[in-house]
Amino acid sequence: MGALREGPGELSGVAFRFSCGSVPSVELYVGLRNGEPIAELRPIRAGRFVSRETIAAAAARAPRIDAQRLRNELDAVVDPSADG
């Protein structure tokens, strides 16, 4: 684990350098302010490709959902007038 000890104006520059592919082979960096951890910076894991055939097979095995029953159950517990 590394530590980013830059001042407030410098952290964005450090993050930019990392995002440009110069990330050292470290799992996690912790951003510190006055010696206290305030943020974490970690590499983004590469996505995993899932083929159309795999998704179709999983969907074929999944239970069927009754759309009207689902709507009724949701309406019973969610306030439809809630904004957001």
C-alpha positions as CSV (number, residue, x, y, z in Angstrom):
1,M,0.0,0.0,0.0
2,G,1.3,3.4,-0.9
3,A,0.5,6.8,0.6
4,L,-0.3,10.0,-1.2
5,R,0.9,12.8,1.0
6,E,0.5,15.7,-1.5
7,G,-1.3,18.9,-0.5
8,P,-4.9,19.6,-1.5
9,G,-4.1,21.2,-4.8
10,E,-1.7,18.4,-5.9
11,L,-3.8,15.3,-5.4
12,S,-5.7,15.9,-8.7
13,G,-2.4,15.9,-10.5
14,V,-1.3,12.7,-8.9
15,A,-4.7,11.1,-9.8
16,F,-4.2,12.3,-13.4
17,R,-0.8,10.7,-13.7
18,F,-2.2,7.4,-12.4
19,S,-5.1,7.5,-14.8
20,C,-2.7,8.0,-17.7
21,G,-1.3,4.5,-17.2
22,S,1.7,5.2,-15.0
23,V,0.1,3.4,-12.0
24,P,2.8,1.5,-10.1
25,S,2.0,-2.2,-9.5
26,V,0.4,-1.4,-6.1
27,E,-3.0,-2.6,-5.1
28,L,-4.1,0.4,-3.1
29,Y,-3.0,4.0,-2.4
30,V,-4.4,5.9,0.6
31,G,-4.7,9.7,0.5
32,L,-3.7,11.3,3.7
33,R,-4.5,14.8,5.2
34,N,-2.6,15.7,8.3
35,G,-1.6,12.0,8.6
36,E,-5.3,10.8,8.6
37,P,-6.6,8.7,5.7
38,I,-9.2,10.5,3.7
39,A,-9.4,8.7,0.3
40,E,-8.4,5.5,-1.5
41,L,-7.1,5.1,-5.0
42,R,-7.1,1.6,-6.5
43,P,-6.7,0.2,-10.0
44,I,-9.9,-0.6,-11.9
45,R,-10.2,-4.2,-12.5
46,A,-10.8,-5.2,-16.1
47,G,-14.3,-6.2,-17.1
48,R,-15.1,-9.8,-17.9
49,F,-16.6,-10.6,-21.3
50,V,-19.8,-12.7,-21.1
51,S,-20.9,-14.2,-24.4
52,R,-24.5,-13.8,-25.7
53,E,-24.9,-17.6,-25.5
54,T,-23.9,-17.6,-21.8
55,I,-26.5,-14.9,-21.0
56,A,-29.2,-16.6,-23.0
57,A,-28.5,-19.9,-21.2
58,A,-28.7,-18.2,-17.8
59,A,-32.0,-16.4,-18.8
60,A,-33.5,-19.7,-19.9
61,R,-32.8,-21.2,-16.5
62,A,-34.0,-18.2,-14.5
63,P,-37.5,-18.2,-12.9
64,R,-40.3,-16.4,-14.8
65,I,-41.4,-13.1,-13.4
66,D,-45.1,-12.2,-13.5
67,A,-44.9,-8.5,-14.3
68,Q,-48.4,-7.7,-12.9
69,R,-47.7,-9.5,-9.6
70,L,-44.3,-7.7,-9.3
71,R,-46.0,-4.3,-9.9
72,N,-48.7,-5.1,-7.3
73,E,-46.1,-6.1,-4.7
74,L,-44.0,-3.0,-5.4
75,D,-47.0,-0.7,-5.1
76,A,-47.8,-2.3,-1.8
77,V,-44.5,-1.2,-0.2
78,V,-43.4,1.9,-2.3
79,D,-45.1,5.2,-2.1
80,P,-45.8,6.1,-5.7
81,S,-45.9,9.8,-4.9
82,A,-42.3,9.7,-3.7
83,D,-40.1,12.0,-5.9
84,G,-36.7,10.8,-6.9
